[in-house]
Amino acid sequence: MRTRPTIAAAALTAAVTLLLSGCGGSDSEDSGKDEIAGADTGASASASPSPSASADVVDRPEVSLPKGDNLVFAPETAGDAKADAVLKDNAEYLRAIDEAIGEQNPKSEAVAFYSKDSAYLGSVEWISGFVKDGVTVTGTVRYFDRKVSFSKDGSAGLVYCADESKGYTKDVKTGKVNVTEASKDSYVLYNDRLRKNDKGVWQTTKSTSERGSEVCQP
């Protein structure tokens, strides 16, 4: 499996269980810092048509995954224009990280485009770890149960799971794939905070995770 730095927030699993079951919490962003990002309101936006591809006028960087690397996102859309934009930019952020690992480039412009603050710094540190170890990524990672909520301050919370049971690292020099057996730790719970910048991009500003979370087990 692959690994990302994990930051276990207090009572994270319990908070996410409440969110996934449709229960909300406080409207205050500060009160949600120790809980799941985006669980502040527990409210989802009303349904509206998703914007067409032509409606997106943002000049985005072209992101290409390393050869043999595949990321699957479920769902890709939520049926609501605002939530769909969050899901799309989150997917591109994760793709940009894998591209940076493949290119062995911690200073990726695409990663900086889709993230900032602690999320960006954490991504740079994580990518640097792969570079130091001389490995890249390959195989398939599935991101599922992606749920978006919005806070009164305009930020978005995104909770999702990752299935890394078929995602591996690969030695850059030899090309040898480090195949590992699936285990409880192959499943990771993520809790991200995003904010829309002046370019119209939903940048990930904070990300916490819990490897082996019961919420994400098959």
Buried (B, 14 or more C-beta within 10 A) or exposed (E): BBBBEBBBBEEBBEBBBBBBEEEBBBBEBEEBEEBBBBBBBBEBBEEEEBEEEEEEEEEBBEBEBBEBBBBEBEBEBBEBBBBBBBBBBBBBBBBBBBBBBBBBBBEBEBBBBBBBEBBBEBBBEBBBBBBEEEBBBBBBBBBBBBBBBBBEEEBBBBBBBBBBBBBBBBEBEEEEBEEBEEEEBBBBBBBBBBBBEEEEBBBBBBBBBBBBBEBBEE
